[in-house]
Amino acid sequence: RGCGTVYFGSPGAALQHYSSLSLQCPRDESPPDFFMRCVATDAGEDADRQQAKQNVETLLQALPPLDTPDMPKKFDPKVESLKGSGVVALLTLVRREFLIRRRSKILFKAAIARTLFMAILLGLLYWQLPNDQASWQSVLGVLNMIMINTFMTSGFGLTQELPHSFRPAFREARAGMYSISAWFWSKTLGDLPVDVIGPIIGSSLIFAMTGVGKTAESYFLFVMWACATSVIGNTWGYLASAAGGRAEYAFAIFLLSVFPFMIFNGYMMTTEEIPIYFRWIEYVGPFKPIFVELNVAIWRTRTFDCPAQGACPFRSGEDVLRLRGMDEADHVYNYSIIIGLYLVGCRLLAWAIVALRWRLGASNVARTGTKWPAGPAAKVHADAADEVAHSNVESP
């Protein structure tokens, strides 16, 4: 099959040109995907192929005579690159990330659907918890489940998606399109709406369906800590992806690094029950501080009904906090761990690892590039250099 030009003009005018030929790009479809689909004469069903052939004829008829353009003698980074202005690059990349998420059914719509499913499931499982003496274990179960589910939902899938973005991002950064830091922080900002909107919806549903809290303040804190857990899970996913490089390595690092902290999160055993040589895991992990703050926010609003006969060990939520060793919570320490170490520190560490991987890959390309021969063999050596850089940025 031959090939040819069906459009020659500025990228910004392409959609208008196609629209003038009655080829409308759907709102939720990426323009490049739409342009390719319009001329894909050898892909899809027979009806799609026939339509693509008609589209090609329409586009060719509307194509004006073309003159061979003068190629620029030298790449001008000030004109062609976003690298010169960090703010412009960051804003442009953030806009691109938002467009990708708006157009992708998986990155946003599926994430919200998964959040709704789990919220409804947990809400029905713990529907309108009573105030009897046995309900305290169910309340602890709700708080533990929302913390673990929110964390895993935010970070687990990221380890399978983010490593695949490294190679094109590093190549574009080496080409001078933008800095690797602008790419990293644009990805971070692009993830933020999903990391916040999902937990707000999910935790609000769980709060209402389970009746776990009794005041507006407890609702606000419940939602706030769910959002913080989601952002920390996202940070953990970035850190595991940066450390692993490849999806399979990132997946293993994520699971191996997170499970010890889950075991010592304050739900399955109290601090006094943990062997002294394992207690450091509880103190440096993200789950125990969040779990303590969730418990304090909820239990200080709950009371218990005492039976007409028999013992009544719990009269208020303070009794549960005392039993679980959370009645004297160190809020300053908890906030320091949550905000300082995980929301800020781990994110900066992930950024530093990504930047280091990019620099190692760029240095390999530079060393390999100095030995490229001229002529047809140059492309072979360039591809080999890119493979060397890719192995550097994707190997642990």
Disulfide bonds with the S-S distance in Angstrom:
Cys306-Cys312 1.81
